[in-house]
Amino acid sequence: MTSEQLNAQEEQLRSEVNALSPEQRKLFYQQEKRLVKDPDTYAVLNWFFAAGLHHFYLGRFQRGAVNLTLMLIGILTIYSFGVFLIIVVLLIELPQLFKSQRIVHQYNNQVMADILKQLTGS
């Protein structure tokens, strides 16, 4: 999704939140505060620890475990094929650093939609 589409989606979700009762809105904002993620934290985890920690941050445990395992194997076999393995993981994961704002924005929109669905029962 483009940034414009994500902003439009967020705006639609915010208007749905405004239509909630005051009690539901209070519950929504409490859950949102607890569940939304920070794009800068995601980017830092990706930049400094390309080993997949940014996937764990967003709850994508399988992908994070695969990346972490590949990086550890790469480090342990650094003198044979490990360098190649580390480079491959970095090439796959580095583009996510440049898309971190959109990735986290999309994640946060999904969190908002899930909370709304839970509160409205639809």
N, CA and C atoms as a LAMMPS dump frame, in Angstrom:
ITEM: TIMESTEP
0
ITEM: NUMBER OF ATOMS
366
ITEM: BOX BOUNDS ff ff ff
-5.0000000000000000e+02 5.0000000000000000e+02
-5.0000000000000000e+02 5.0000000000000000e+02
-5.0000000000000000e+02 5.0000000000000000e+02
ITEM: ATOMS id mol type element x y z
1 1 1 N 0.834 -1.191 0
2 1 2 C 0 0 0
3 1 3 C 0.873 1.247 0
4 2 1 N 0.383 2.265 -0.643
5 2 2 C 1.109 3.532 -0.64
6 2 3 C 0.81 4.29 0.655
7 3 1 N 1.597 5.293 0.913
8 3 2 C 1.396 6.112 2.112
9 3 3 C 0.038 6.798 2.08
10 4 1 N -0.374 7.251 0.899
11 4 2 C -1.669 7.916 0.768
12 4 3 C -2.811 6.949 1.094
13 5 1 N -2.71 5.718 0.614
14 5 2 C -3.739 4.726 0.895
15 5 3 C -3.788 4.392 2.383
16 6 1 N -2.62 4.276 2.994
17 6 2 C -2.568 3.994 4.428
18 6 3 C -3.172 5.139 5.233
19 7 1 N -2.878 6.368 4.819
20 7 2 C -3.457 7.533 5.519
21 7 3 C -4.972 7.566 5.358
22 8 1 N -5.45 7.248 4.164
23 8 2 C -6.9 7.22 3.935
24 8 3 C -7.552 6.116 4.765
25 9 1 N -6.906 4.969 4.831
26 9 2 C -7.427 3.862 5.631
27 9 3 C -7.469 4.254 7.107
28 10 1 N -6.406 4.883 7.595
29 10 2 C -6.377 5.321 8.99
30 10 3 C -7.464 6.353 9.259
31 11 1 N -7.662 7.263 8.331
32 11 2 C -8.703 8.286 8.492
33 11 3 C -10.091 7.641 8.589
34 12 1 N -10.336 6.63 7.77
35 12 2 C -11.608 5.906 7.811
36 12 3 C -11.775 5.215 9.169
37 13 1 N -10.713 4.584 9.639
38 13 2 C -10.765 3.911 10.944
39 13 3 C -11.019 4.916 12.063
40 14 1 N -10.369 6.075 11.997
41 14 2 C -10.565 7.105 13.017
42 14 3 C -12.011 7.603 13.027
43 15 1 N -12.613 7.721 11.848
44 15 2 C -14.017 8.154 11.815
45 15 3 C -14.928 7.083 12.42
46 16 1 N -14.588 5.815 12.24
47 16 2 C -15.356 4.739 12.87
48 16 3 C -15.191 4.773 14.387
49 17 1 N -14.004 5.117 14.848
50 17 2 C -13.761 5.231 16.286
51 17 3 C -14.603 6.365 16.861
52 18 1 N -14.7 7.476 16.135
53 18 2 C -15.496 8.616 16.606
54 18 3 C -16.979 8.277 16.719
55 19 1 N -17.415 7.272 15.956
56 19 2 C -18.821 6.871 16
57 19 3 C -19.125 5.945 17.179
58 20 1 N -18.103 5.493 17.888
59 20 2 C -18.315 4.609 19.037
60 20 3 C -18.89 5.382 20.215
61 21 1 N -19.486 4.645 21.14
62 21 2 C -19.958 5.273 22.376
63 21 3 C -18.74 5.702 23.198
64 22 1 N -18.916 6.626 24.123
65 22 2 C -17.776 7.072 24.938
66 22 3 C -17.06 5.926 25.668
67 23 1 N -17.826 4.95 26.165
68 23 2 C -17.2 3.824 26.863
69 23 3 C -16.372 2.968 25.902
70 24 1 N -16.937 2.74 24.711
71 24 2 C -16.216 1.958 23.711
72 24 3 C -14.962 2.695 23.242
73 25 1 N -15.083 4.011 23.072
74 25 2 C -13.927 4.803 22.659
75 25 3 C -12.82 4.729 23.701
76 26 1 N -13.191 4.778 24.968
77 26 2 C -12.2 4.678 26.042
78 26 3 C -11.492 3.328 25.969
79 27 1 N -12.26 2.261 25.804
80 27 2 C -11.659 0.923 25.668
81 27 3 C -10.77 0.843 24.433
82 28 1 N -11.239 1.437 23.33
83 28 2 C -10.453 1.426 22.097
84 28 3 C -9.095 2.065 22.329
85 29 1 N -9.083 3.262 22.89
86 29 2 C -7.825 3.99 23.074
87 29 3 C -6.904 3.3 24.079
88 30 1 N -7.457 2.642 25.071
89 30 2 C -6.621 1.886 26.005
90 30 3 C -5.924 0.733 25.289
91 31 1 N -6.69 0.003 24.477
92 31 2 C -6.107 -1.127 23.75
93 31 3 C -5.14 -0.647 22.673
94 32 1 N -5.501 0.428 21.989
95 32 2 C -4.634 0.953 20.936
96 32 3 C -3.284 1.368 21.513
97 33 1 N -3.321 2.056 22.639
98 33 2 C -2.075 2.518 23.272
99 33 3 C -1.162 1.336 23.601
100 34 1 N -1.767 0.229 23.987
101 34 2 C -1.003 -0.947 24.383
102 34 3 C -0.466 -1.723 23.172
103 35 1 N -1.18 -1.684 22.048
104 35 2 C -0.855 -2.574 20.941
105 35 3 C -0.133 -1.936 19.75
106 36 1 N -0.268 -0.63 19.555
107 36 2 C 0.374 -0.027 18.389
108 36 3 C 1.883 -0.025 18.555
109 37 1 N 2.576 -0.011 17.43
110 37 2 C 4.036 -0.073 17.426
111 37 3 C 4.621 1.209 16.857
112 38 1 N 5.848 1.473 17.239
113 38 2 C 6.563 2.673 16.818
114 38 3 C 7.433 2.357 15.597
115 39 1 N 7.278 3.097 14.496
116 39 2 C 8.088 2.836 13.304
117 39 3 C 9.581 3.021 13.539
118 40 1 N 9.953 3.946 14.404
119 40 2 C 11.369 4.176 14.663
120 40 3 C 12.009 2.998 15.394
121 41 1 N 11.287 2.415 16.325
122 41 2 C 11.798 1.234 17.026
123 41 3 C 11.99 0.091 16.043
124 42 1 N 11.018 -0.085 15.149
125 42 2 C 11.112 -1.123 14.117
126 42 3 C 12.352 -0.896 13.256
127 43 1 N 12.566 0.356 12.827
128 43 2 C 13.709 0.675 11.979
129 43 3 C 15.034 0.444 12.71
130 44 1 N 15.089 0.824 13.974
131 44 2 C 16.326 0.623 14.75
132 44 3 C 16.63 -0.861 14.902
133 45 1 N 15.601 -1.65 15.202
134 45 2 C 15.808 -3.094 15.32
135 45 3 C 16.266 -3.688 13.999
136 46 1 N 15.752 -3.172 12.905
137 46 2 C 16.169 -3.659 11.59
138 46 3 C 17.587 -3.215 11.283
139 47 1 N 17.917 -1.974 11.583
140 47 2 C 19.221 -1.431 11.241
141 47 3 C 20.346 -2.079 12.053
142 48 1 N 20.173 -2.136 13.343
143 48 2 C 21.241 -2.649 14.188
144 48 3 C 21.246 -4.167 14.304
145 49 1 N 20.094 -4.764 14.18
146 49 2 C 19.992 -6.206 14.359
147 49 3 C 19.236 -6.803 13.18
148 50 1 N 19.883 -6.875 12.038
149 50 2 C 19.228 -7.399 10.835
150 50 3 C 18.922 -8.878 10.987
151 51 1 N 19.121 -9.395 12.17
152 51 2 C 18.903 -10.817 12.43
153 51 3 C 17.432 -11.154 12.623
154 52 1 N 16.531 -10.241 12.357
155 52 2 C 15.114 -10.555 12.405
156 52 3 C 14.381 -10.057 13.633
157 53 1 N 15.038 -9.294 14.484
158 53 2 C 14.367 -8.833 15.701
159 53 3 C 13.193 -7.904 15.394
160 54 1 N 13.256 -7.211 14.265
161 54 2 C 12.152 -6.332 13.902
162 54 3 C 10.893 -7.147 13.596
163 55 1 N 11.042 -8.382 13.152
164 55 2 C 9.873 -9.235 12.925
165 55 3 C 9.24 -9.652 14.256
166 56 1 N 10.073 -9.942 15.237
167 56 2 C 9.548 -10.273 16.567
168 56 3 C 8.767 -9.092 17.134
169 57 1 N 9.249 -7.882 16.883
170 57 2 C 8.604 -6.669 17.385
171 57 3 C 7.161 -6.566 16.89
172 58 1 N 6.91 -6.999 15.647
173 58 2 C 5.554 -6.94 15.09
174 58 3 C 4.794 -8.248 15.256
175 59 1 N 5.367 -9.179 16.003
176 59 2 C 4.659 -10.427 16.27
177 59 3 C 4.769 -11.458 15.174
178 60 1 N 5.678 -11.268 14.242
179 60 2 C 5.896 -12.236 13.16
180 60 3 C 7.025 -13.182 13.591
181 61 1 N 6.661 -14.073 14.504
182 61 2 C 7.66 -14.896 15.169
183 61 3 C 8.33 -15.902 14.241
184 62 1 N 7.601 -16.48 13.303
185 62 2 C 8.21 -17.471 12.409
186 62 3 C 9.272 -16.836 11.527
187 63 1 N 8.94 -15.699 10.918
188 63 2 C 9.922 -15.043 10.05
189 63 3 C 11.115 -14.552 10.868
190 64 1 N 10.858 -14.046 12.051
191 64 2 C 11.951 -13.614 12.912
192 64 3 C 12.854 -14.769 13.29
193 65 1 N 12.263 -15.932 13.596
194 65 2 C 13.058 -17.103 13.968
195 65 3 C 13.902 -17.59 12.799
196 66 1 N 13.345 -17.55 11.594
197 66 2 C 14.109 -17.969 10.405
198 66 3 C 15.299 -17.038 10.198
199 67 1 N 15.056 -15.721 10.265
200 67 2 C 16.153 -14.762 10.084
201 67 3 C 17.217 -14.909 11.155
202 68 1 N 16.789 -15.04 12.384
203 68 2 C 17.741 -15.178 13.486
204 68 3 C 18.573 -16.441 13.326
205 69 1 N 17.926 -17.531 12.958
206 69 2 C 18.647 -18.795 12.752
207 69 3 C 19.659 -18.673 11.622
208 70 1 N 19.246 -18.071 10.505
209 70 2 C 20.17 -17.912 9.374
210 70 3 C 21.363 -17.034 9.743
211 71 1 N 21.102 -15.96 10.495
212 71 2 C 22.21 -15.095 10.907
213 71 3 C 23.156 -15.825 11.852
214 72 1 N 22.61 -16.601 12.783
215 72 2 C 23.475 -17.357 13.702
216 72 3 C 24.302 -18.407 12.957
217 73 1 N 23.681 -19.092 12.02
218 73 2 C 24.426 -20.058 11.209
219 73 3 C 25.514 -19.333 10.425
220 74 1 N 25.176 -18.175 9.887
221 74 2 C 26.164 -17.379 9.148
222 74 3 C 27.335 -16.964 10.012
223 75 1 N 27.05 -16.568 11.239
224 75 2 C 28.127 -16.16 12.147
225 75 3 C 28.98 -17.354 12.55
226 76 1 N 28.328 -18.475 12.831
227 76 2 C 29.071 -19.667 13.242
228 76 3 C 29.917 -20.259 12.114
229 77 1 N 29.498 -20.033 10.877
230 77 2 C 30.248 -20.583 9.736
231 77 3 C 30.873 -19.456 8.917
232 78 1 N 31.292 -18.415 9.603
233 78 2 C 31.799 -17.21 8.949
234 78 3 C 32.98 -17.493 8.02
235 79 1 N 33.766 -18.497 8.324
236 79 2 C 34.949 -18.76 7.517
237 79 3 C 34.676 -19.649 6.318
238 80 1 N 33.493 -20.217 6.226
239 80 2 C 33.171 -21.016 5.043
240 80 3 C 32.104 -20.277 4.219
241 81 1 N 30.872 -20.644 4.337
242 81 2 C 29.813 -19.993 3.549
243 81 3 C 29.017 -18.982 4.363
244 82 1 N 29.431 -18.727 5.577
245 82 2 C 28.696 -17.828 6.466
246 82 3 C 28.585 -16.406 5.965
247 83 1 N 29.653 -15.893 5.373
248 83 2 C 29.622 -14.524 4.856
249 83 3 C 28.544 -14.4 3.785
250 84 1 N 28.482 -15.395 2.9
251 84 2 C 27.459 -15.391 1.85
252 84 3 C 26.063 -15.404 2.465
253 85 1 N 25.862 -16.223 3.473
254 85 2 C 24.558 -16.34 4.13
255 85 3 C 24.158 -15.023 4.794
256 86 1 N 25.09 -14.398 5.466
257 86 2 C 24.817 -13.109 6.115
258 86 3 C 24.469 -12.045 5.075
259 87 1 N 25.191 -12.016 3.979
260 87 2 C 24.92 -11.042 2.914
261 87 3 C 23.527 -11.26 2.323
262 88 1 N 23.149 -12.511 2.122
263 88 2 C 21.827 -12.809 1.572
264 88 3 C 20.738 -12.315 2.518
265 89 1 N 20.879 -12.588 3.802
266 89 2 C 19.884 -12.135 4.776
267 89 3 C 19.82 -10.607 4.788
268 90 1 N 20.967 -9.956 4.757
269 90 2 C 20.982 -8.492 4.757
270 90 3 C 20.318 -7.926 3.504
271 91 1 N 20.569 -8.538 2.355
272 91 2 C 19.959 -8.054 1.117
273 91 3 C 18.448 -8.242 1.108
274 92 1 N 17.986 -9.287 1.756
275 92 2 C 16.546 -9.521 1.826
276 92 3 C 15.894 -8.571 2.824
277 93 1 N 16.544 -8.341 3.942
278 93 2 C 15.945 -7.555 5.022
279 93 3 C 16.188 -6.059 4.938
280 94 1 N 17.256 -5.627 4.298
281 94 2 C 17.589 -4.203 4.266
282 94 3 C 16.505 -3.341 3.613
283 95 1 N 15.853 -3.792 2.543
284 95 2 C 14.789 -2.952 1.969
285 95 3 C 13.667 -2.633 2.96
286 96 1 N 13.459 -3.487 3.937
287 96 2 C 12.418 -3.215 4.929
288 96 3 C 12.762 -1.997 5.774
289 97 1 N 14.042 -1.708 5.893
290 97 2 C 14.449 -0.516 6.631
291 97 3 C 13.894 0.732 5.956
292 98 1 N 13.926 0.743 4.638
293 98 2 C 13.461 1.914 3.898
294 98 3 C 11.94 1.99 3.818
295 99 1 N 11.28 0.884 4.093
296 99 2 C 9.813 0.85 4.085
297 99 3 C 9.247 0.743 5.499
298 100 1 N 10.055 0.988 6.511
299 100 2 C 9.627 0.762 7.893
300 100 3 C 8.409 1.596 8.271
301 101 1 N 8.342 2.844 7.822
302 101 2 C 7.19 3.686 8.151
303 101 3 C 5.896 3.071 7.636
304 102 1 N 5.912 2.628 6.374
305 102 2 C 4.705 2.036 5.779
306 102 3 C 4.372 0.689 6.407
307 103 1 N 5.382 -0.123 6.684
308 103 2 C 5.146 -1.445 7.27
309 103 3 C 4.465 -1.306 8.623
310 104 1 N 4.968 -0.425 9.459
311 104 2 C 4.404 -0.242 10.796
312 104 3 C 3.05 0.476 10.721
313 105 1 N 2.903 1.407 9.79
314 105 2 C 1.616 2.086 9.615
315 105 3 C 0.541 1.063 9.225
316 106 1 N 0.877 0.163 8.324
317 106 2 C -0.073 -0.877 7.924
318 106 3 C -0.394 -1.798 9.102
319 107 1 N 0.622 -2.154 9.87
320 107 2 C 0.414 -2.979 11.061
321 107 3 C -0.524 -2.277 12.05
322 108 1 N -0.259 -0.996 12.31
323 108 2 C -1.072 -0.243 13.263
324 108 3 C -2.513 -0.088 12.771
325 109 1 N -2.702 0.114 11.465
326 109 2 C -4.058 0.171 10.923
327 109 3 C -4.777 -1.146 11.139
328 110 1 N -4.064 -2.25 10.966
329 110 2 C -4.683 -3.562 11.185
330 110 3 C -5.047 -3.74 12.657
331 111 1 N -4.197 -3.273 13.546
332 111 2 C -4.494 -3.33 14.979
333 111 3 C -5.76 -2.536 15.278
334 112 1 N -5.85 -1.349 14.71
335 112 2 C -7.038 -0.521 14.925
336 112 3 C -8.289 -1.218 14.402
337 113 1 N -8.2 -1.793 13.217
338 113 2 C -9.353 -2.5 12.634
339 113 3 C -9.759 -3.685 13.499
340 114 1 N -8.778 -4.416 14.011
341 114 2 C -9.076 -5.561 14.864
342 114 3 C -9.754 -5.137 16.164
343 115 1 N -9.295 -4.065 16.768
344 115 2 C -9.896 -3.564 18
345 115 3 C -11.337 -3.127 17.731
346 116 1 N -11.529 -2.408 16.627
347 116 2 C -12.89 -1.967 16.266
348 116 3 C -13.812 -3.166 16.064
349 117 1 N -13.305 -4.159 15.378
350 117 2 C -14.104 -5.367 15.128
351 117 3 C -14.476 -6.035 16.436
352 118 1 N -13.536 -6.088 17.351
353 118 2 C -13.766 -6.699 18.656
354 118 3 C -14.807 -5.911 19.456
355 119 1 N -14.729 -4.595 19.414
356 119 2 C -15.636 -3.762 20.189
357 119 3 C -17.042 -3.697 19.611
358 120 1 N -17.14 -3.751 18.289
359 120 2 C -18.457 -3.637 17.66
360 120 3 C -19.086 -5.008 17.388
361 121 1 N -18.287 -6.042 17.482
362 121 2 C -18.814 -7.389 17.253
363 121 3 C -19.076 -7.714 15.802
364 122 1 N -18.509 -6.93 14.889
365 122 2 C -18.727 -7.225 13.467
366 122 3 C -17.476 -7.713 12.781
